[in-house]
Amino acid sequence: MIKVTNPADGSIVGQIPFLDATEVASAINRTCDAFPAWARRTAKERGDLLRGWYDLVRADKHVFAELLVKENGKCLSEALGEIEYGLGFIEWYAEEAKRLNGDTLPSHDPNASVLVVKEPVGPTAAITPWNFPFMMITRKIATALAAGCTMIIKPAEETPLTAYKLLEYARQAGIPKGVFEVVSGDAKSIGEAFTKDERIHKISFTGSTRVGKLLAQSCGETLKKMTMELGGNAPFIVFDDSPIEETVAGLVSAKLRNSGQVCISPNRIFLQDGIYDEFVKQLVAAVAKIPVDQGMQKDFVVGPLINQMAIDKVASLVNESVLNGATVRLGGKPHQKGGLFYEPTILCDLDDTFAVHNTEIFGPVFAIYRFSTEEEAIRCANNTEYGLVAYAWTKDLGRAFRLSKQLEAGMVILNSGSVGTASVPFGGIKHSGYGREGGHYGIEEYVHVKYVLMAGQNR
């Protein structure tokens, strides 16, 4: 069995089975065997089952939220927000199943008609991370099922309880065994089982770039389709004309979500000369007010990091920065609560030679840089191998359009710290991956496009 612990205090939250190779193979077999019948169901039937699942989970959203807090460490308000976000994907794709339209094209042959139809790719698999245990599952599984695919999921070992509870409710809603499966055990062997099985036609992965590259190499042997959402190094650019108070609030919300353990978290914060000092002053004041505590609180708090490896990484990045001349304006060390808590930290006087500039921090650390011109900001923002999301704040409409074109990212967010919703395409470029999740773009990742020529019509 795999024991799941609460990162806030180390207590045991629950346990899940550690499946051996035979048990994983049986689950893959169920996923593959269930595909033909599931694909034959009408889009409305699949949508109705997804909607039934949505209704059951929504009715018990507080049960799911409390479980999220215990196994992940994020605060209750964030957990409820994640559940609303994740439920949005089930609701969206329950409806989108009926809108997976094909085309009729003008024929090149007067004796024929040309059709384009979309068919489910087949059985699929997904590997999900620990930072959004609810939303990452629903975003992938709802899309696959709506398209007519079956899916087997391996959740992260740190936060698998939410995945198993979602499976339980899916069964109650009438989603058949095999259509949605969850497996847990040795990550490497399960990943290999997914990639090497010829019957699995697509894999969706959210996680590190290092692991994503390994999976892509392995999937190449069987030419599987892939959707990969990998690492990030998001720039957050603030120009002189930005409303400081509003921008600080947007930055704090975006950065401290899940204690900074988010792939779209602002990683490099670029402030223009004219507002630099005042912005840092207001940022320090705003962050200093936020409590650090375990997550089962009424109001927002900064919770623990997920494990010891995570807190060691954050501490190392901060210490290296200080040794090389960075100025600590707030925090800068593990929290007095001990355990996996780290102080929200603000570092200034950084440049692109610091390790923190080229590393996904995944912690509550604000890394602040100074710039003078728009051209400099764009050059610095793009100076990374990653391209998931970029943020920028400005009142200049022309500049906003220039930024939207010139920033190298799959998502450009202007004058907001909020990124996701079920109706928009989520994904990156460069070493941040490829493919999209969300909106009508997401379901296209789970279908083949088939061209049909119907000749011999004229007698």
N, C-alpha and C positions, 0 to 999 in steps of 0.2 A: 504493500500500500504506500501511497505518497501522502505524507502529512502536509497540510496547508496551514501556515502560521500567519498571525496578524502582525504586520510589520511595526505596529505601534507599540506592542508589548511582548511579542514573541509567543503569545498564547496559541494553542491549537484551535483552529477554526473548524476543521473537518479533515476528511481524508478521501482519497479517490483510488481506484484500482490501478496498479502498475501492470499493464497488459504485456504479456509476452508476445513473441513473434507470431505464434499460431493464432492468438486472440485478435491481434491487429489484422492478420490476413483474413480472418472470418468477417471482421467488420468491413473490410474493403470488398469482400465478396458480396456482402449484403448490399452495399452501396451500388455495386455494378449490377447485381441481379434485379434491383428495384427500378433501375433506369427505364427499361422499355415501357413498363406500365405507367410510370409517372409521366414520361414524355407523351404518352397517348392521351392523357387527360386533357380536357379542354382548358383553355386559359382561364375561363371563369371558375372552373372547379379548383384549379391551383390557387387562384386568387382568393376564393372563399375560404380555403383551408388556412391560408396565410392570415386572412382577416380574423378567423376564429382564434388563431394563436395570439395575434395582437391583442384581442379583447381579454383573453385569459391573463396574459402577462400584465397588461395595463391595470387590471383589477388588483393585482398584487405587487404593484411597482414599489411599494415601501418595503416589502419583504426582500425584493431584489436589491434595493438600495442599501439596506442594512448589511446584506451579505457582501456587497461591493466594498463597503467601508471596512469590513472586517478582513477581507482577504487582500485588498489593494492598499488601504491606508488613506485614500482620499476622503475628504470631508463629506458629510451627508448631503449638503446642498449641491456639491459637484456630482455626487453619485446619482441624485435625482435628475440632474441636468443630463447626465450621460444616458440615463434610461429614456428620457424623453427624446433625445437625439436618436438613440438606437431604435426605439419604437417607430420613429418616423420612417426608417428604412423598410420595416415590415409593412407599414401602411402604404407607403409609396409603391412598393413593388407588388403588393396585392392588387393594386390598380393598374400598374404598368404591364402586368402579365397580359392584359387584354389589348395592349397598344404596341405589341411587337410586330409591326406591320412590314409587309414586303412591298413589291412594286410590280406594275406591268410597264414594260418599256416598248417604245415604237419598234416594230420589227424590221429587220433588214431584209426579210424574206416575205413577199406578198402572200405566200402560202403557209405562213406560220405566225404564231404568237410567242412573245417572250415574257416569261415570268421570272421574278426574283423572290425567293422564299427564304425565310430564316428558320433554322432548325437548331435545337439544343446541341451543344458540342458533345454531350455524353456525361458519364460520371465524372465528378470533379472532387478536388481536395483543397483544403485550406489550412494554413498554419497561422495562428494569431498570437499577438504579444500580450503582455500582462498589464499594460497601462490603461487600456479601455476594454475590460473583460466582457462587457455587455455589448457595446456598440460595434466592436470589431467582429463579433460573431454575427449579429443581426445584419450588418451591412453586406456580409459575404453570403450568408445562407439564404436570406430573403431574395437576393438577386438571382442566385443559382436556381432556386426552386421556382421562381416566377418564370424563368426562361425554359423550364422543363428539364433541368439537370438535377441529378442527385448530388449530395455533397457529404464528405466525411471530413471532420475537423479535428485537428490537434491543437488544443489550447495550451497556453503557457503553463509550466509547472507551478509557477507562483500563484496563479489566479484561475484555477480550473473549475471551481465550484459553481460559478455563474454559468459556465457553458453547460455543465451537467443539469443545472436547474432549468435552463432554457430548453434542453432536450426533453426533460420531464414534461414541461408544459406543452411542447410541440406534440408529444404523444397524446396528451389529454385532448388536444385540439383535433386529433384525427390524422395528423401527418404520419404516414406509414413508416414502419420500421424499415431501415435501409435508405429511405429518402434523405434522412438527416441522421448522421451517426457522429459520435464523439469518441475519440480514443486518447489514452494517456499512457505514458511509459517513457522509454528511452527516446529522447528527441532525435538523435542521429539515426537510429534504426527505423523509426517511424517515417522520418523524412525520406530515407532511402526506399522504404516500401512504397511510398506515394510516387516518387519520381520514376522508379524502375518498372512499375506495373503498366503494361501497355494499355490496359483498359481504362485507366485514369487519363482523361483527355485534356484536363486543364488543372493548374494549381494557382491559387491566389495566396500570396504571402505578404505579410506585413512584419517587418523586423529590420535587423541590421543589414547594411550593405554587404558586409563580409559574408553573412549566411546567404543572402539573396544571390550573390554571385555563384556560390557553390551549388545552390538549387538550380540556377539557370544552366550551369554546365551539365548537371545531371539530367535535367529535363530535355536538354538538347539531344540526348541519345534516343529519346522516343518522340521528339518533335511535339512536345506538349505546348499548348497555349499557356501563357503566364500573365498574371497581373502582379506587379511588385511595387509595394510602397515601402521605400527603404529609408535611409538616414536623411537628416536635414541639418542645415546650418543657416537658419533663416535670418536675413537682415531685417532690421526695423529702423527705417530712416525717418528722421524728424527734421523738417525744414523750419526756417526762422518764422514763417508765417503761420505755423500750426498753433491752435489753441492749447496752451501748455497743460492746463488742468484736465481737459478732456483727453488729451493724448497720454498723459501720465496714467489716468484711469484705465485707458485701453491697453497700455503696456503692462500694467500690473496684473490686470485680469488675464491677459494672454500669457504672461510669463509664469505666474504662480499657479496656474491651473495644474492640478495633480502634482504640486510641488516642483513644477518645471519639467516633469517627466513626460513630455509630449513631443512628438516628432515635429510639430508645427510651432513649437515654442520659439519666441524670438531669442536668437542665440548671440547675435552681434547687433548692438544698439548704436546707431550712428546719429549724433546730434550736431546740427549746424552751429557754427561759432556764436551767432547772435543770441541763441537761447540756451546754450550749453549750461552755463552756471545756474541759471534760474531753474532749468529743467531738472538738473541733478538735485538741487535743493528740495524741490517739491517731490521728487521721486523718493528721496531719503525719508522725508516726512510721511509720505503715504505708506511706504513699505514698513516703516518702524511701528505703525499702528496695528499691523496684522498679527494676530496671535499665532503661535506655533503650538500645536496640540494634537492629540488623537482625534480622529475624524467624527466621532459621534457627538457633534456639537450642533447647536441651532444655527449659528452664524458661520461664515467662511473662516477657515483656519488653514495654515500651511501644515500639512501632515508629514509623516515620515517618508524617507526614501524606501524603495522596495526591498533592498537587502544590503548586506555589508559591502559587497563589491561596488554597489552604486555610491554609497557614501564615501568609500575610499577614493573612488574616481573623482568625485566633486572636490574632496579635500585636497587631493593631489594637484588638480588644476588651479585651485585658488592659491595654494602654497607656492607653486611654481611661478604664478603671476606676481605674487608679492616679492619673491626673491629677485625677480627680474625688473622690479621697479613700479609695479602697479600700486595704486593708492586704494586702500580699503575705506570706503565711505560709510559702510554699514556691514555688520556681521563679520564674516571671514573665518568662521570656525564652527566645529560641531556644536550643537545647542546644549545648553546646560541640562536639559532633560535626559541627555545621554541616548543610548540606543541608536536608532537610525534617523534621528532628527538632526537637521543641519540648519543653521541660521540663514534666513534670507540675506543675501550678500550683494553689495553693490561695489564693483571694481571700476576704477577710472584710470586714465593715463595708459591705455593699452594701444597696441598697434598690431599689424599682421604678423609680427615675428613671435608673438606669444602662442603657446600651445592652445590656450583657450579659444583663440581665433579660428583654429582649424579643426576643432573637436566639437562634436555634439555634446553639450554640457550635461543635459538630462538631470538638472537639479536647479534649486532656487537661486541662481546666480545671474545677476544683471551685469553683463560685460559691456562697458561704455567706451565708445570711440568718438573722436571729434573729426568733423570735415568742414570744408569751406565752400566748395562749389557743387553744383548738381552733377557735373561730369565726374568729379572725384567720388561722390557718393555712389554713383552707378558703378564706377570701376571697382570700388572697394566691395560693394554688395555682391558683384559677380565674381569676385576673386575667391572662388571656392569650387570644389568638385561637385557640390550638391546643388540641387535646384528644385526643392519641393515647394516652398512658399516664400514670398517676399512681402514685407509690409512697408508702407510709406504714408506719411501724413503731410499734406499740403493743401492750401486753399487755391492754389494756382491751377486752373483747369488745363491749360496747355501743358504744364509740367506733369500733371497727373496722367495725361495721355502719353506723354513721352516715356514716363516711367513704366506704364503698362506695356509698352512695346519693347523697352530696352532692358528691363530686369529679366534675368535668365532664371525663370521659375515656372513650374506648371500652374501655379496660382499666384496672382498678384492682388493684394488686399490694400485698398486705399482708404485711409481715414477711418479705420476700424481695426479692432483686435480680434474680431470674430471671423471664422473661416467657414465652418461646415454646416450643411443642412442636407437633407436627403435628396433635394432636387438638383444639386449642382455637381459637376464632375470634380472628383478629388484625386490628385495624383501629381507626380513630379516628372522632371527631366534629368538629364545627366546621371550622376550616380545615385540619385534619389528614386530611380526606378522607371517603370513604364506601365501603360495601361491606366484605366480610370475606374473609380468606383463612385456610384451615385448618379442620379438623374437617368435620362434615357441612354446616356453614354455608357453607364455601368452595365446595363443588361446586354448591350451589344458585345461585351467581352465574353458572353456565355453562349453565343450562337455562331453557327456557320452560315455563310451566305451562299445559297445554291441558285445557280442560273438554270432555268428550264426552258428549252426550246420545244414548242409543240407545233410540228410541221404536219403537212398532209391534210390541211383543213379544207382546201378547195377540191371539189370533185370535177 
